[in-house]
Amino acid sequence: MANLGRGRGSDGLVPLGAGHRVSLKDIADELGISQTAVSFAVNDKPGVSEETKRKVKATVARLGWSPVYAAQALSSSRTMTIGFAPSRSGSNLQAESFMLHFMAGLHDSLSSKGYGLLFRPTSSLHEEMATYRDWAKRKRVDGVVLVDLRTNDPRPALLRDIGIQAVLAGGPDPENIVPSLSIDDSGTMAKVLRHLVGAGHRRIAYFAGDRDLDYSKARLAAFNELSMRYRLEFSSINYTQFDSAVAARETCAMMMGSAPPTAFIYENETMAVASLRALEELGFSSQAPQGLEARHDRPFPSNLPAIVSFEDSFVCTAVFPSITAAHRDPGEYGKKVANLLLKSLSGEPVAGNRRILAPKLVVRESTAARNDPKYGVIAGR
C-alpha cells in the first residue's frame, strides 16, 4: 500500500514508492472519495456523477492503475471471460471475412472492460451445446455470444437452464429467452432486387446457404415475395450449405441451359467469386463495349450475368469484374453485441430484441450498366 503519510510532492500529488502497485484505495485517497465510488466509476456503473467518473478515469490513467483480475474473479465469482463457440467448420470460418471481423469487434469491446474472448469453434450443434454444458460445469465463462439462430433452436433454453447469460447476434429469439441484435436481412434483399430489376433483369437466381438459419429464412421470404411483386419471368432458390464448389457448379449448369438467368445473388462473397471464376473458365467474357477500353486494361465481360454478394470484403474488389455487394460493418456489429452482453452482465436492464443494422448496397462492375459511370457508389440508402 502507498505510504500516504509522506506528504504531497510539488505537484500536489501523493508520491508512490517505486514498484508500488496502485490500488483503488490510492485512487480514492488521491481524490478524497470512497473506494466504492471509485469502483463504480471504473466499471461505468450508476451511482456516481459523470464528473466523478471523468476525474476517476483521468487519475487511473495518470497513475497507471489496472485491475487484478484473479482477485476480482475470486471476490465476484466472475471469470472475466466470454465464450464464443459457433458450430461451423474451420474452413468456413476462415473463408468468411464477416465472421473474422465480427470476432475482432467482440474482442475490442470486451478487452476494453477487462474481459477475454474464449473462441472454441465446434463442428456441430451437438458439440456446441456440449461445450456450453462443460463451461457451465467448470464455471469457465461469464457469458456467451450466440450466432446462426435456427428453427426450433435449443440453445437459448439450454443456456438459461444451465445458468449462463447470453446474447444473440441475429434473431430475434422467438421465445425471448436471450436478448438479440439483428440485421435487416429482408430490407437488404429488397435493395438487391430493386437494383437488379431496375437494371432490367427479369430472370434471377438466388444461391442460399442453410434453409434452417434464421437470417436465411428472412432473405428467402423477401426474395419470394418480391419475385411475385416484380412479376419476374423466372426466379430460383438453390441451397448450397455454403459450399462454394456447389454454387459454382450449379451456376454453370444454369447458364448452359436454354433460358439462363441474367442475374445471380449469392449468400456470401466466396460463393460469388467461385462462380464468377467458373463462368469465366467456360468462356463467358467478351470485348468491352465502345468507350470502356480506356477504363480497363482487359476485356469487360459483357456477356456475364449480373452478380451480387450478400457479404462484402476486399475479395469483392480484388476480382474482375468487381462484385456488387451488401455492405455492413461486421466489426461494429461485434462491438454492439459485446456491449449488450456486458450490460446484461452488469445487471443493467436490456431490451429483448432490436434490429440495428441496415446494410447498404455497393454497386460495382458486376451489376452496373455497361455505360454507367457510377461504379463504386452506394445505392439504396
Secondary structure, DSSP 8 states (H G I E B T S, - for coil): ---GGG---TTSS----TT----HHHHHHHHTS-HHHHHHHHTT-TTS-HHHHHHHHHHHHHHT----HHHHHHHHT---EEEE--BS-HHHHHH-HHHHHHHHHHHHHHHHTT-EEEE--BSSHHHHHHHHHHHHHTT--SEEEEES-BTT--HHHHHHHHT-EEEEES---TT--S-EEEE-HHHHHHHHHHHHHHTT--EEEEEES-TTBHHHHHHHHHHHHHHHHTT-SEEEEEE-TT-HHHHHHHHHHHHTSSS--SEEEESSHHHHHHHHHHHHHTT------TT-GGG-SS---TTS-EEEESS--HHHHHSSS--EEEE--HHHHHHHHHHHHHHHHTT----SEEEEE--EEE--TTTS-TT---TT-EE--
